Structure formats: structure tokens, C-alpha cells
Amino acid sequence: MDNPFQIDYPDHVDSDLVTLAISGDKKALQNLIIRHQLFVYNLALKLTKSIEDAEDLTQEVFIKAITALTKFEGKSKFRTWLYRITVNHFLNTKQSKAELKTIDFENYFNSIDNIPVHELNTTEEAELTDTIEEIRISCTAGMLLCLDREQRVIYILGEMFDIDHNLGSEILGITAGNFRIRLMRARQDLYNWINKRCGLVNKSNPCRCAKKTRAYIDAGIVDPKNLIFNTRHTKKIYELSEQNAVSIADTVEDLHRNIFRQHQLQEPLKSTEIVSEIFNNNLIKLILNS
């Protein structure tokens, strides 16, 4: 799949919007931002595991792209150009709080093991279904932070978002073969640890999201009335993939992949505010009024 986030949006629409935006059409610029905001935000969210950081990164990426819009020569597709800006900006920003807390796989899984276990009865499990899903998403999103930044980018693009290797290589500025090799290594690092320590794939592992739920709630780590990752969504990531189903799992690798593709595709909490803040940025206002 070439671009799962724009199934209904032909690339020539981007080109038309860019031309109009450069000529000073604010509505065209707004439409351009809205068309790509979902991808940029969700990529940033998976890279940082922080809504606040993801919103800031999204805003910063679009400000950077808008200020450089006149330099876009159309040699690549606009979305490839924008996604490259997104990736480069992330790779050069300071680490998020969640990144700083996550040292490596060993320490991460040890910290989860230290969470007390509490067996939920059938009624409790039914009542806490959304909270258990919140913990599953949060926990597996934390596993992504154990990968180094470049590995994380490549894994999220190639494995979670099902971006074609050729497009992925363009975004990273590497060959398609190199992208595939690095993706394979990221998979191996991640899946080896999941297989050793996580119960979502290997049922012989003792860790279960449901068993940890009560302890996470009691510690104030998760609030059932204020979920962060299992909210504001209309789709799951796998619905945008080529297979369009997670029930088909022919290999162990499919099982691992599906853990992450079942993450929610989230709308930004401040979707309209992000666009508004971009337009209120002094540099952007200067460009638009010039």
C-alpha cells in the first residue's frame, strides 16, 4: 500500500493545494494541513507516547513545512516531502519524558513485572474492558520506545502503518533494500523481547494486561474515567492496511504485528486548535500577509 492515510486523496490534489497556498490562499493551506494532520499526529504519538509532545510536534512540523513551502519543487510527492520533514524533525528534537523513562527492553519489562497481579472476576473484567485495552495500548506503545529512534521510525512506518518500502526509503533518504534490512532488525529486536516476556503472543508468559489493571488503577497510573490512548478514535490502524484484517494470522510474525496494528488511530485532542495555533504563529502570519 503506497499511502494508507490518503486512500481517497489523489496526489494531484496536494499539488493544486500547494500552488494555491503559495499564492496566498489560506483556505487551501488549511485544507493541506487537515489532509495530513492525522498521519503526522499519529506518527508523532507513536514516536513519543505523549499526547502533549505529539501535538507540539505536529504543530512544529507544519510550521516548518509552511515556511519552506516555496522550496517544494515537486520532484517528489508532497506527502513524501512532508513526511520526510516530520521524521527529520523528530530525529532532531529532544527526547520526550516517556522516552527518557524507557531505558531498554530489560528494564522496561522488569518494571512491568514489578506491578502487582490481581485476578479480575468476569464482572470486573467486563466493566473494565476499555481500561484493559488502554493498558494494552500503553504497554505495547512503551515497547516501541525501547527501540532506538531510527528503528522506531522505520518500524512504525513499515510495520504499523504498512507504508511501502519504496516510500519508506524516500522518507528516510535510504535505499529500499536498506529500509527492509533495518525494518527486519527492528522486528527481531522487538519480537524477541515480546516473545520472552509478554503474554499477548506467548501464552506461557505470566504477564497479562487484565491482571495488572487493578494495580495500575490503584497507583493512579490509569484512570478509567479519563483514558488517554483508548479514546477519540474512529478506526484502528489495521483498518488502513492492505490486509484490512487482524484476524488473519498465518505466522508468529503476524501475531506480533497485529498487537501494534490494533492500536487506535487517534484524532488529536486539540485538532482545530492545532490548525488555529499554526495560523496564529507570528512567522506564519508574516508569510500569509506578505
C-alpha positions, 0 to 999 in steps of 0.5 A, a space after each residue: 500500500 503506497 499511502 494508507 492515510 490518503 486512500 481517497 486523496 489523489 496526489 494531484 490534489 496536494 499539488 493544486 493545494 500547494 500552488 494555491 497556498 503559495 499564492 496566498 490562499 489560506 483556505 487551501 493551506 488549511 485544507 493541506 494541513 487537515 489532509 495530513 494532520 492525522 498521519 503526522 499526529 499519529 506518527 508523532 504519538 507513536 514516536 513519543 507516547 505523549 499526547 502533549 509532545 505529539 501535538 507540539 510536534 505536529 504543530 512544529 512540523 507544519 510550521 516548518 513545512 509552511 515556511 519552506 513551502 516555496 522550496 517544494 519543487 515537486 520532484 517528489 510527492 508532497 506527502 513524501 516531502 512532508 513526511 520526510 520533514 516530520 521524521 527529520 524533525 523528530 530525529 532532531 528534537 529532544 527526547 520526550 519524558 516517556 522516552 527518557 523513562 524507557 531505558 531498554 527492553 530489560 528494564 522496561 519489562 522488569 518494571 512491568 513485572 514489578 506491578 502487582 497481579 490481581 485476578 479480575 472476576 468476569 464482572 470486573 473484567 467486563 466493566 473494565 474492558 476499555 481500561 484493559 485495552 488502554 493498558 494494552 495500548 500503553 504497554 505495547 506503545 512503551 515497547 516501541 520506545 525501547 527501540 532506538 529512534 531510527 528503528 522506531 521510525 522505520 518500524 512504525 512506518 513499515 510495520 504499523 502503518 504498512 507504508 511501502 518500502 519504496 516510500 519508506 526509503 524516500 522518507 528516510 533518504 535510504 535505499 529500499 533494500 536498506 529500509 527492509 534490512 533495518 525494518 527486519 532488525 527492528 522486528 527481531 529486536 522487538 519480537 524477541 523481547 515480546 516473545 520472552 516476556 509478554 503474554 499477548 503472543 506467548 501464552 506461557 508468559 505470566 504477564 497479562 494486561 487484565 491482571 495488572 489493571 487493578 494495580 495500575 488503577 490503584 497507583 493512579 497510573 490509569 484512570 478509567 474515567 479519563 483514558 488517554 490512548 483508548 479514546 477519540 478514535 474512529 478506526 484502528 490502524 489495521 483498518 488502513 492496511 492492505 490486509 484490512 484484517 487482524 484476524 488473519 494470522 498465518 505466522 508468529 510474525 503476524 501475531 506480533 504485528 497485529 498487537 501494534 496494528 490494533 492500536 487506535 488511530 487517534 484524532 488529536 485532542 486539540 485538532 482545530 486548535 492545532 490548525 488555529 495555533 499554526 495560523 496564529 504563529 507570528 512567522 506564519 502570519 508574516 508569510 500569509 500577509 506578505 
